[in-house]
């Protein structure tokens, strides 16, 4: 049998390190080809990394929470010689593998020890983003999740625990007492692990993604003078169309038709009419992008937002945009996004309305020069042109733009263009 070194993968050209956030297997256990071996976090993305081989895990060279250079060995697997090895992710180790260096404590010994009691504090319990995303998809509230027994490190509920629970859901009432107790005292929102509590103060270290978000937001505000133009948009016709068409669309495509799909399509048309907004600043030069690569902010439970990019959105019809967005959103929530999915955006959309917010003033994603935000759709009594009153489904739209190259006139014209396309599009002709 060959001993295979598993190395820290490179998640993008500019990525030089990765942090091991979770091992899914312990030393001595066997793992199947393409089964999840560990989770990593970089300053760009969080991902689950599959095993490139099938075999027995000999050694885990680093514990969870360690930041490791790209290309450095992090685990050794004894290949059973029945599965192909993925060359970029694994390489054969010497017959007698060298011991891990002192700065890289071996995690295998810790993994062999009995698991400590679940980490809980005043009803709080830590769940990985993957577990929370799966629970959300299955319609399992946090109160019910709190009643599931975990077999992971420190008693955490892992993916296998949740899948087993979902498979047996409704067949047994064994989890009912715990769930009932949790409902009687609802648990507060989960907070990241690793924090310290002193008296009534809790200090939580930022993870890599939150550090990157903080750095990028400050940089954007320092780089671009932000200006916001806001207008209300009548979504009544689209609301009626979606209500009539959504079941047929779900049956045909396999996912839900959302208002974001219409908004993204309208933004693309407005970018075609206002190409300067699809540009960037390079020193004293204005760079106009001929292709529209439309970023769309996606909420990742427990980890803020990521912005995957719909490539060549200007060449897609509404269905094409919807399909790409669904694929990217699913990859984001299951940690399958690649650096290519997250790079190259020329303009960004964020839907704050999904959180019930009336409107927002977002921060521009550099080096782009604009971002469009929408609020919740609400029924309001509106005065029509003939002075009559009518109940309409209204939504606020905000265009935030870089005043270095987009002045108020151009920024407002772009917003007016998005509004026009949303209020006047014939959705039946767009699918």
Buried (B, 14 or more C-beta within 10 A) or exposed (E): EBBBBBBBBBBBEEBEBBBBBBBBBBBEEEBEBEEBBBBBBBBBBBBBBBBBBBBBBBBBBBBBBBBBEBEBBBBBBBBBEEBEBBEEBBBEBEEEBEEBEEEBBBBBEBBEEEEEEBBEEEEBBBBBBBBBBBBBEBEBBBBBBBBBEBEBBEBBBBBEBBEBBBEEEEEEEEBEEBBEEBBEEEBEEBBEBEEEEEEEEEEEEEBBBBEBBEEBBEEBEEBBEBBBBBBBBBBBBBBEBBEEBEEEBEEEBEBEBBBBBBBBBBBBBBBEBBEBBBBBBEEEEEBEBEEBBBBBBBBBBBBBEBBBBBBEBBEBEBBBBBBBBBBBBBBBBBBBBEBEBBBEBBBBBBBBBBEEBEBBEBBBBBBBBBBBBBBBBBEEEBEEEEEEEEEBBBBBBBBBBBEEBBEEEBBBBBBBBBBBBBBEBEBEEEB
